[in-house]
Amino acid sequence: MAAAPTAPVRPFERKMPPVTEIGAASMIAIAAGVIYMASYLPKKAPLGIAIALLAVAASLQVVNWVLLSRIRPFARDRFLQVARWTLLAYAVIAGMIEFAFVYDHTRGVQLVLLTLMLALFMLNVPVLVAFTVARFQAVD
Amino acid sequence: MAVAAEARGAPDGVAERPQVQVVPLRGLPIVALVLIGVIVAIARDERWGLVFCHVVGGGLWTGIDLFVGFVVGPIVGRMSIPARVEFSTKFMPKMVLIIPTIVTMTLAAGFQLARQDGFLDTSHPNHAWVVASMCVVGVMAVIALAYLEPASIAVLFELRKPQPDGEVIATLMRRFMYTAGITGAMQVATLVIMTRLVS
């Protein structure tokens, strides 16, 4: 007897890793870090907390990239297409914020940490947007 | 740009749907103009330019968030799926351009004004209010960037499909409306903080 045909799983119903939640947690760490440092400008904020927040944000993003690389099947082309254009848009926004920090004479370790946080912000948003789009795409 | 390219027309036999542009290309020069204006205002450190960018951007941002969260959201929530689809097709692409632009305009100019006024100085009596406003913006940014904006863009991609999934659109629109409501409520906190700062 032939097996009963199984209904195709719609993209909507597929179980996905918590990329959005991890990305949001990373964004919280970035926002906390930027607020913590910016609230001290032009003076120097104590660096320990800022470095810890940066490390947490970066680690969460690495976890996200690993999780994303393991999703099978996944609309990778659509993900990359959306991520590329979102990255361009957020590079402009991050560039403007960086310009304001440099213009305000932020220098040294403060500037390095703020730049790294902005870089993480710039990389995180495209992942969040592109993942949400790609998870609803039909895949082979 | 494939993302911004217009969707193909509906195939034969399928009801004609409005064409969907994820990013309305005609709006990009206006966005560029606004961002250049903000950069010039910061570079010249001109008080009027910074106040203009912050007040106009902030007013629009707050107004739009409150209006979408508490007026448009509940109305759309009660619409039929086809009506939501038609509304989203016209509404979402505009939001994709408008919101990031006015948010950047408001925050960049606002930070410079806080610096000019000495509010960033930890000994300033208004420092705590500025930090509170940064925290409110931080929470709104996390909600908007992690949930609201991805949902609005995903809806547009769904609408470009020959046969959009109504359930996907409804789920994403619900997410959009809930998060818009939360950010709208948080804008009330922004209004309290900002009016406190200038009084």
Chai-1 contact restraints between the chains, C-beta under 6 A:
chainA,res_idxA,chainB,res_idxB,connection_type,confidence,min_distance_angstrom,max_distance_angstrom,comment,restraint_id
A,F12,B,E167,contact,1.0,0.0,6.0,A-B,restraint_1
A,F12,B,V168,contact,1.0,0.0,6.0,A-B,restraint_2
A,G23,B,A146,contact,1.0,0.0,6.0,A-B,restraint_3
A,A24,B,V142,contact,1.0,0.0,6.0,A-B,restraint_4
A,A24,B,A146,contact,1.0,0.0,6.0,A-B,restraint_5
A,M27,B,V142,contact,1.0,0.0,6.0,A-B,restraint_6
A,M27,B,A146,contact,1.0,0.0,6.0,A-B,restraint_7
A,I28,B,V142,contact,1.0,0.0,6.0,A-B,restraint_8
A,A31,B,G138,contact,1.0,0.0,6.0,A-B,restraint_9
A,A31,B,A141,contact,1.0,0.0,6.0,A-B,restraint_10
A,A31,B,V142,contact,1.0,0.0,6.0,A-B,restraint_11
A,I35,B,M134,contact,1.0,0.0,6.0,A-B,restraint_12
A,I35,B,G138,contact,1.0,0.0,6.0,A-B,restraint_13
A,S39,B,V131,contact,1.0,0.0,6.0,A-B,restraint_14
A,L41,B,L120,contact,1.0,0.0,6.0,A-B,restraint_15
A,W85,B,V3,contact,1.0,0.0,6.0,A-B,restraint_16
A,I93,B,T104,contact,1.0,0.0,6.0,A-B,restraint_17
A,M96,B,A108,contact,1.0,0.0,6.0,A-B,restraint_18
A,A100,B,I42,contact,1.0,0.0,6.0,A-B,restraint_19
A,A100,B,A108,contact,1.0,0.0,6.0,A-B,restraint_20
A,A100,B,F111,contact,1.0,0.0,6.0,A-B,restraint_21
A,D104,B,R115,contact,1.0,0.0,6.0,A-B,restraint_22
A,V125,B,L145,contact,1.0,0.0,6.0,A-B,restraint_23
A,L128,B,A146,contact,1.0,0.0,6.0,A-B,restraint_24
A,L128,B,P150,contact,1.0,0.0,6.0,A-B,restraint_25
A,V129,B,P150,contact,1.0,0.0,6.0,A-B,restraint_26
A,V129,B,I153,contact,1.0,0.0,6.0,A-B,restraint_27
A,T132,B,P150,contact,1.0,0.0,6.0,A-B,restraint_28
A,T132,B,A154,contact,1.0,0.0,6.0,A-B,restraint_29
A,V133,B,I153,contact,1.0,0.0,6.0,A-B,restraint_30
A,V133,B,A154,contact,1.0,0.0,6.0,A-B,restraint_31
A,V133,B,F157,contact,1.0,0.0,6.0,A-B,restraint_32
A,F136,B,A154,contact,1.0,0.0,6.0,A-B,restraint_33
A,F136,B,V168,contact,1.0,0.0,6.0,A-B,restraint_34
